[in-house]
Amino acid sequence: MSDFLPTGIQLTYLVAASLFILGLKKLGSPATARNGNVVAAVGMLLAIVATLLDQQVLNYQMILVGLAIGAGIGAIAAYKVQMTEMPQMVGLLNGLGGAASALIAVAEFWRLIAASEPIPLDVNISILLDVLIGGVTLTGSFIAFAKLQGLISGSPIKLPFQQPLNLLLLAAYIVGSVYLIITPDSLPIFFGVVGVSLVLGIMFVLPIGGGDMPVVISLLNSLSGIAAAAAGFVVMNNMLIIAGALVGASGLILTQIMCKAMNRSLFSVLFGAFGGAVAGGATGATGATGDQTVRSIDAEEGAMMLGYARNVVIVPGYGMAVAQAQHSVRELADQLERMGVDVKYAIHPVAGRMPGHMNVLLAEANVAYTQLYDMDDINPQLETADVALVIGANDVVNPAARTDVNSPIYGMPILEVDRAKQTIVIKRGMSTGFAGVDNELFYKDKTTMLFGGAKDMVSKLVSEVKQL
């Protein structure tokens, strides 16, 4: 039995890793995402059970206490946290993942120093990398959470001499790490390095605006995986290395997809402080801005346009999320379908504040995934759409990205709602989006503005459509 156990553990790890990969593949489609979650969860269960059977695990009581506390907190969060707060929740989970990995490194370093054991060079380097990545992930994720929750400003926050200060902190971390590699027996220096990594995480996310949160969250998710892989090298656990590498790689791929959808490099997202000079624009439901005129309508007129259309494309945006209007939107779509209108939803990759934000909100409102179309699929169909209904989206539908070479968003792929026969935009006022530029869509001849909060206006549209 003693000879079989190590082999059995490694074989179980192999099965678990295979289930992780299969689960990730299934997560690539809304049709199979739920099953993918289950498959990956089964893989994690096998990995945990196999690890608990390892002879190196000595204190099962503390592990069970930790499992009970974590499961309780997770269950409460699952019931209490609204779907509109998922970006914040994901940010917290990323941070806690980084914290767990960093704590493993801290505990292992402390144990080796206390036991007066020599620290192998590879283990020492893994510990120091784990502390850096895990610490940055922890505090960076908490700053992202605070921005999304409105605890601090969502605009880029740049401190005086911030970049030189960041370089100085990074240099301090490198110097401390080199010292610990040469003389790996100084706890004060080690904890100083830990503190520097935590400050670096804060300085890393502060200058990034709320509109870039989809990229930041996916990057922090990747970093939490890389930290877990580094922790696997620290404790020599193959499963932790594999799982961390999968999370890290998938997060990096998603980050690249997000950057491509914004037509920006990762460097410009992280260091460009994009949107820092956002202007308010006109804030009321006025009829003109400068020499550009907008046409506004009321809910009754909007309902007539929607109710007598043959096909309608709904474009949800961050404004819908803030107003928590997804249930009203689905109710409107259901009412239109009863009248024989074909309804589709157009999803931009970076609409909202995390990857898949709109998909999550609409799924929570029981919108069928077959009605959700990504940008590449829906754009060719928009030219034949009778009405495009834009709810709280701004930069992702701005034609300037296609036509104005001087625009800061030029080249960014957008949902081409201006090609529809008619466009209705639900918005509180004429304020600019995250990019800080006017939206040309608002002034198009085929565009009408329905001024007001997303939830209130959609609810009024539902009432008016029912009366047709």
N, C-alpha and C positions, 0 to 999 in steps of 0.2 A: 504493500500500500504506500509506503514512504517513497518508493522509487517511482510509482505511478503518478503521485500527486503533482510534482513539478511539471511532468509532461502533460498531465490532464489540464493544468492551469494554462499552460501555453497554448494547447489546442483550443481551449475555451476562448482565450484571447483572440485566436485566429478567427473563430466563428463570429465573435463579437465584432471584430474589425470588418468582416465581410458584411454583416448586417448594417454597420454604420454606412458603408459605401452604398449598399442597396437602398438604405433609407434616404441618403442624400440624393440619389438618382430620382427616387419617387417624389422628393420635395420639389423637383424642378417643374412639376405640373400641378395646377389646382385640383385636377381630377384625382390625382394619386397622393397628394400631400398628406392627407390624414393617415393613410396607410403607411406612408413613409415615416411619419412621426412614431407610429406604433412599432414599426420594424426597428427603428433606431433605438427606441426605448427598451425593447427586448434585448438588443445588443448591449446596452448599458447595464441592464439588470444582470446579464451573464457576466459582464466584466467585473461588476461589484462583488457578486457572489464568489467568483474565482479569486479575487483579491483577498476577500475575507477568509478564504480557506488557506491562504498562504501562511506558512509557519511563522513568518516575520510579524504577523499581526497578533499582538499579545493581549490587548485590552479591548475585548468585545463590548464590555459594558459602556465605555465611553463612546464607542462607535454607535451603539444603539441609541444612546442619549442624543447624540448629534443628529442621527437619522430622524428621530422623533421630533426634535425641535425644528429641523429643516423642513420636514414634511408638513408640520403644522403651519409654519410660516408660509410655505408654498400654497397650501390649500386655502388659507385665508386670502392670500393675494389673488389667487385664481378667481375667487368669488367676489372680492371687493373691487379689484382694479377694473375700471371701465375700459372698453376696447379703444376708446379715444385716447386713453393714457398708455397704450402699448409702447410708444416710443420711449417714454420715461422708464417703463418697466424693463424694456430691453436694455436700456442704458445702465440701470441698476444691476441687472444680471451680469452684464459684461464686466462691470466693476467688481462684483463679488467673485467672479471667476478669476480675474486677475489677482484679487486679494488672496484667494485660496492658494494659488500657485506661489505667490510671493511668500506667504506664511510657511509653506513647505520648505522653501529655500532658507528662510530665517531659522526655522526650527532645526534643520539639518546642520547648518553652520554652527549654531549654538551647541548642538549635541556633540559635534566633533571637537569643538574647542573645550567643552566641559570634560570630555573624556580624554583630553590630551592626545587625541588621535591625529596623525598627519592627514592633511586634506590633499587628495590627489589633484593634480593640475586640472584635469578635465572636469572633475566634480566642482572645483573652485570656480572655474570659468562658467560652468552651467549655473551655479548658484548666483553669481554676479549678474549674468544675463537675465535670469529669472527675476531677480530683485528689480532690475531696471524695467523690464517689460511689464511685469506684474504691477509695480508701483505706478508707472505711467497709466496703465489701463485702469487701475483703481480710481485715482483722483481725476483723471481725464473723463472717465465715465460719470463720475459724480458731478463734475462741472456741466457735462452735457445734460444730465438729468435736471440740474438746477436751471439751465437755460430753457429747456423744454417745459418745465413745470412753472416757469415764470418767477422763480425765486430770485434770479438775477436777469439782467437784460439779455435778450436774445441777439442783440446786435453785437458785432465784433467789439471786443474790449482790448484795446492796445495800451499797454503801460509805457511810460517813457523808457527808452533804451531797452525795449523788450528783447529784441534779437541779440544784442550784445550780452544781456543778462542770461538768455537761454544758452548761448555759447559758453559763458562762464560757468554755468551750472553743469553743462555737459563735460567741460574740461575738468571740473572738480570731481565729477563721477569717475572719469577715466583715470585721473591721478590716484584717487582713493582705491580704485580697482587694481591698478598696477601695484600699489603698496600692499594690498591684501594678497595678491598673487605671490609677491616676493616674501612677505612676512604675514602668513595667514593665521595670526593669533591675536588680532586686536579687535575686540568687540566694539569699543567706541568708534573706531574708524568704520567698521562695518555698518553700525547703526547710522553713522553720518551719511554713508552711501545710500542707505535705505531712505533717509530723509530727503536727500537730493532727488532721488527718483520720484518721490511723491510730489515734490514741488515742480519738477519737470512736467508731470502730468497736468497740473493746474495751468502752467504757462503754455502748454501745448494746445489746450482747447479754448482758453479764454478768448484769443483773437479770432475765433471762427464763429461766423454768424449762424443764427438758427436755421436759415435756409439751406445751409450746407450740412445739416445734421444727418441726412441719409448717408452721405459719404462718411462722416465721422463715426456714426454708429456701426456701419459695416466694417470700417477700419479697426475700431476698438474691439469688435467681435473677433476679427482676425488676430489682433494682438493678444486677446485672452486665450485663444487657441495656441498661439506660439508660446505664451507663458506656461501653459499646461504641458506642452511638449518639453520645454526646458526643465520643468519640474520632474517630468518622467526621466530625464537624464540624471537629475540629482539623486533620485531614489532608485534608479535603474529599474523602472517599470515599463515594459514594452507597450502595454495597453495605453498608458497615459501618453506615451510618445506618439503612438499611432492616432489616437483620438485628437490630441492637440494639433498634430500636423494636418489632419483632415479639416478641422475647424479653421485653422490658420489659412490653409490654401483656399478653401471655399470663400472665406471672408475677403481675401485679397482679390479673388475673381469678381466677387460682387462689388467690391470697391471700384474696380476698373470699369465695370458695367455702369455704375453710377456716374463716374467721371465722364465716360463716353456720352452718356445721356445728357450731360450738362455742357459738353464740348469744352471741358476744362481739364487741365492736368491735375494730378494729385498734389503737386507742389503748389499750384496756385490756390487750391482749396485750403491747404494747411497754412500757407504763409501769405496769402494775398489779401486777407481781411476784406473779402468781397462783400459789397453791400454796406460798407461802413459809412458811406455818404448818402444813404437812402433819404430821399426827400419825400415830404408828405404829399405833394401834389394837391390838387383840389380835393376837398374832403366831403363836400356835400353833393346832393343829387342835382347839380347844376346842369344847365344845358350846354355849356361850352367851357373849354379850357384854352385860353388864348384865342387863336383864330380857328380852332378845331371844334366842331359841333358834334354833340352826341344826341341820340334820340332815346328818350326814356318812355317806358310803357308802364301800365299798372298790371296787377295780377289777372284781371279779366281779359285784357288783350293778349297777355302771354298764354293764358289757358286756351284761347281760341286758336292761336298759332300752333300750339302743341296738339290740341284735340283734333284738328282737321288735317294734321300731317299724316303722311303714310309711314314715314320712318323718322325716328328721333335718336340722336346720339347724345347721351349725357356725359359730361366731362366733370368729374368730381375733383376738388382741390382742397388745399389746406383749410380754406374757409368753411367747407362742409364739415371737416373734422372738428374745428374749433366750436362750431355751432351744434355739433352732434346731430346733424340733420340727416344721417344716413337712413334712418327708419322712414322719415318723411319722403325722402327721395325714392325709396323702394315703393312706398304707397302710391306716389305719383306715377311711377312706371307701371305698377299693377293696374291702376285706373286707365292709363293710356292703352295698355294691352287689351283691356276689356272692350275698348272702343275700336280695336283692330289696328292699332298703331304698332309698328315694329320698333322695339326699344333696344338699344345697345349701350354699353358703357365703354368709354375710351379711357384707358389708364396710361398715364405718363410714368416712366420709371422713377422719376424723382419728385412726383407730386406728394406733398405731405412732409413728414419729418422722420421717416425711416423707410428703408426698402420695403415695398409691398404695403405701405400704409393704407392706401385706398382699397386694395384688395381685402385687407383685414377688416376694415370698417364695413365694407359692403357684404362681406361674408357674415359678419355679425348681424347684419340686417336681413340675412337669409336671401340675398341676391344670388341667383344661380350662376355658378362659375362660367357656364356656357355663354352668358351674356357679357362677360368681361373680355375686352379686346385690347391687346397691347398696341403701342403706337404704330409699329410697322404694319400691323394687320388692319387697323382701322383707318389710317390715313388715306389709302386708296378708295375707301368707301365714303369718305366725308363729302366728296363732290356731289354725290347723289343723295345726300341726306337732306330732307326738307328743313329740319331744324336741328341745330346743335345747341344744347342747353349747358352753359358753363356755370358751375356752382362753386364759387370761391377759388377758382384757379386764375393765375395771372401770367407770370413769365412763361409758363409752359405752353401758352396759347398765343404768345405775342408774335405777330408776323414779322416784326423787326428782326427777329433771329434769322429770317430767310431773305430779307430784302435790304436791310440797312447795314452796310459794311462798317459804319462807324459806331454801331450799337455794341455795348459790352457783351451782349448775349448773341452776337452774330455768329452763325454756324451751329448754334445749339439746336438739336433736333426738337421739334415742337409738334403738338397736335394741331393739324392744319384746319381748325374749325372755320377759318375765314373763307374756306372753299365751299362750305355748306350754303344752301340757298338762303337760309336765314339763321342768324345766331342771336340767342338770348343770353345775356350775361347777368347773373345775380351777384351783386356786390353792394357793400355798404356805401361806398363812395368812389371817388376817382383817384384814390391813393395808389401809389406805385407798388410794385411787388418787391421781392427781395433784391432784385438787381438795381432798383432805384431808377428805372427808366419808365417813361409813359408807355402804355400799351396801345399800339396802333389799332388793334382790333376794336377798341371802344369807339373809334371814330369812323369805322367803315360804314358804307351806305347800307349794307345788309345786316348791321348789328344794332340791336336795341338793348338798352340797359334796364334792368328791373332792380331798382335800388332798395336795399333793405338787408336785414340779417338772413342768412341762408335758411335757417329752420322756419322762420316766420314766413318768408316769401314762398318757400316750397309748400308749406301747409296751406297758404292762400291759393296757390295754384291747384292743389288737390281739390279744395272746396269749389273753385270755379269750374274745373274740368268736370266735376260730378254734375254740375248744373247744365252742361251743354246738351 
